[in-house]
């Protein structure tokens, strides 16, 4: 029997963690209560900190995340070299054959 994700009026609880380095959002869960999710927060923090993550922000929230790990596209976050913009670059583009 298939159950619709909307079959319950209450969404499960998740631990949502955003990190600045790497630039990611993680969802851990689901949990049946806010209290249960809160109990797991320190372990998730410790794991990410031990892996070298920086700028860790944690919240507990209800929801139905569609993706459990969201990685930002790093090349979109890098600044252009000083004094250059996509329009002002003097370097010719390489030819592709």
Secondary structure as the mmCIF struct_conf table of DSSP 4:
data_model
#
loop_
_struct_conf.conf_type_id
_struct_conf.id
_struct_conf.beg_label_comp_id
_struct_conf.beg_label_asym_id
_struct_conf.beg_label_seq_id
_struct_conf.end_label_comp_id
_struct_conf.end_label_asym_id
_struct_conf.end_label_seq_id
TURN_TY1_P TURN_TY1_P1 UNK A 5 UNK A 6
BEND BEND1 UNK A 7 UNK A 10
HELX_LH_PP_P HELX_LH_PP_P1 UNK A 11 UNK A 12
STRN STRN1 UNK A 13 UNK A 19
TURN_TY1_P TURN_TY1_P2 UNK A 20 UNK A 20
STRN STRN2 UNK A 21 UNK A 21
TURN_TY1_P TURN_TY1_P3 UNK A 22 UNK A 23
STRN STRN3 UNK A 24 UNK A 31
BEND BEND2 UNK A 32 UNK A 33
HELX_RH_AL_P HELX_RH_AL_P1 UNK A 34 UNK A 50
TURN_TY1_P TURN_TY1_P4 UNK A 51 UNK A 52
STRN STRN4 UNK A 54 UNK A 54
BEND BEND3 UNK A 55 UNK A 55
STRN STRN5 UNK A 57 UNK A 62
BEND BEND4 UNK A 66 UNK A 66
BEND BEND5 UNK A 68 UNK A 68
STRN STRN6 UNK A 69 UNK A 71
HELX_RH_AL_P HELX_RH_AL_P2 UNK A 74 UNK A 77
BEND BEND6 UNK A 78 UNK A 78
HELX_LH_PP_P HELX_LH_PP_P2 UNK A 79 UNK A 81
TURN_TY1_P TURN_TY1_P5 UNK A 82 UNK A 83
TURN_TY1_P TURN_TY1_P6 UNK A 86 UNK A 88
BEND BEND7 UNK A 91 UNK A 91
HELX_LH_PP_P HELX_LH_PP_P3 UNK A 92 UNK A 95
#
